């Protein structure tokens, strides 16, 4: 994509999916606003006519069976994909989005502390060492901070991925199956983190276990 794309975006595409317009979204009380949202991959339509709003400090719970487009929707919300049709506005600086994907998005050859230090430099976080230490302790990884991520269990990688996603104090958290691979202790730590951030950040969370987050949800989007 040529040129500089504004950090706060309104993304539109025509029905033919051949053109895209990027412009700064006007400020509103909603962090995300979707109208008639569609996404296609070739002839395959993944999302069709999706509409929702996520207010500031809102929590959108996204559910649906495999293949219903949950991951695609979250990638659109995080600015990692462009809709094929419809309108999607996101009134958050893209550097203030915390994205948790199915993959942990960490470097396996680096240690936990090296991974987070790298991301801290990229986000230009002030006092990043203190922030990194606090998160590693909070998610039970401090004792393994100098161990390469490649030797971590899947549950430990998920904890490290959560540290990465939370490192820069994001305004919008986009989490895809955040409880995946977490044991009961890890799940409890995540639930505590969600509770602490409720009212301070906006959330879009997709999960196959909605009961874990239903108490936090302010809206529910069920994809077919």
N, C-alpha and C positions, 0 to 999 in steps of 0.2 A: 504494500500500500504506500503510494508516494505521498510526500508532504508530511506535515505535522498534524496529528489528530488531537483535538482538544482533550484535556483530562476529563472533563465533564461532558458527556456525550448524549446526543439523541441520534439513534440509528434508525434509518428508514430504508426500505427497499420496495421497488415496485413489484407488481404481481408477476412480472416476467423474470424477476430475479437478476436483471441485467445491469442495474444501476444502484448505487448506494450513495446516500447523502449523510454527511457527518456535520453536525453543528452543535454548538454549546447549548445544553438544556437550560431552560429558565428555572430559576429556583422555585421549589415548591415544598410542601410539607412531606412529600413522598420522596424516598430515596430511589425507588424503582417504580416505573409505570410501564405496563405492557398493554398494547391494544392490537388485537387481530394478529398476534405473533405467529409466524410460521417459519419452519426450517425444513429444507429439503436437501437431500444428498442425491443428486441425479434425479431419477424418477421416484425415489423413495421419500415420502413425506413423513417426517418424524414428529413434527409439531404442527398443529393447525388451529387457528383461531383462539390462541391462548391469551387470556386477559387477566391481569391482577395488578394490585398496588402493594407496595411495601412502604409504610410510613417510617419516619425516623423513629428508631427504637422499636420498630415492629419486628415480628418473627413469623416468617412465612414457612409453614411446613409443607413440603412437597412429597406426595406419595404416588405410587402407581406400580404396575407390574414391570418386570424386565422388558425392555424394548419400548416403553411408553414415552421415552424422551426426557427422563429426569436429568441425566448427565448432560445432555445437549442443552437443556434449559439453563442449567447452572453455568455452563461454559458461556452461554450468551450473557447471563447476568454479570459474569466476571470480566466481560470484554474480550474473551478468547475466541469468540466466533461472532459472525454477523448474521442477522436474520435474513431469510429469503424473501419475506414479505411482512408487512405490518410495521409497528412502531415499538421501539424499546428505548426508554430514556433512563439514564442512571445519573443522578445528581450527587455523585461522589467522585472525588479525585481518584483516578485509577491506582495511584500509589497508596491509597487508603483502603484498599480492598484486601481482605485476607481470604485466600482460596485454598481449600482442602480438597484434593482430588482422590480418585481411587488409588493412584500411585502416590507415594509419599513426597516425590519431587525433592529428594535430597541426594547428595553425592555419596555413593557407597564407599568410595576410597578415602573419604574424609571422616574425621571424628565428629561426634555430635557438636562439640564446641566449635570446631572449624567450620562446620556447615552453618551454624547460626551466626558466627562471626562474619562469614561471607555475605549472608543475606542482610545482616545488620549494616555492613558497609554499603551494600547496594541501596538500601533504604535510607542511608545516612542517619542512622539512629543515634541520638545523643546518649552518652553513657550506656552504650550498647552492652558492655561487659556486665554491668550490674543487671540489666534487663535479661540477658542470656542466663546468668546464674540463677536469677529468680525463677525463670520458667523451667529450667532443668531441675531445680529442686522441687518445684510445684508438681511436675509430672514424673517425679521419681527417677530421673536419669542422671542426677548429679554424680553418683558413684561411677557411672559408665561414660562420663563426659569425654574421656580421652580414648574411648574405644571406637574403632572404625564402624561406621554405620552398616557396612557390608556384613558384619558379624552379628548384627542385631536380629532378634526375633521379629516376626511380623507385627506383634503387638508393640514392641519397643519402637519400631519404625513409625508406627501410627502415632505414638506419643511424641516422637521427634517432629513428625509432620505437623502436629498440633502446635508445638512450640514455634515452628517456622511460621505458621499461618497467623499466630497471635503476636509475633515478635514486635511488629511495628504499630501496635495499638490501633488496628483498623477500625474505620467507621462502619464498614459493611463486611460481614462475614458470610462467605458462600461455602457451605460444607456439604460434600457429597459422601454420604454414609460415614459420618464421623465416628460411630461406635464400632466400625469394622475392625476386627482382630483384637479389640480391647478386652482384657479380662475384667472381672467385677471391680477390682480396685481402679483400673484405668477408666472404666465407665463412670465410676463415682467421681473421679477427679474431673472428668469432662463435664458431668452434670453440674458440679460445683462451679466450674468456670462459666458455663452458660448462665447459671443463676446469678453469678456476680456481675456479668455483663448485661444482663437483661435491663432494659431501660436506658442503656448507654450506647449500645450499638444496634444496628439493624442486622437481621439474619435472614438468609435463605438456606434452608436445610432440607436435603433429600434423605430419606431413610426408609428402610423396610421394617423398622421397629418404631412406629410413630408414638407408641405409648410412652417411650422414654422422654420425649420432648413435648408431648401434648400440653403439659401444664405451662410451658413457655410460649406456646404458639398463640399468635393473635389472629392468624388466618390460616386456612388449609386449602391447598390446591391439589386436587386429585386428578392425575393424568390417566387417561384410559389406555 
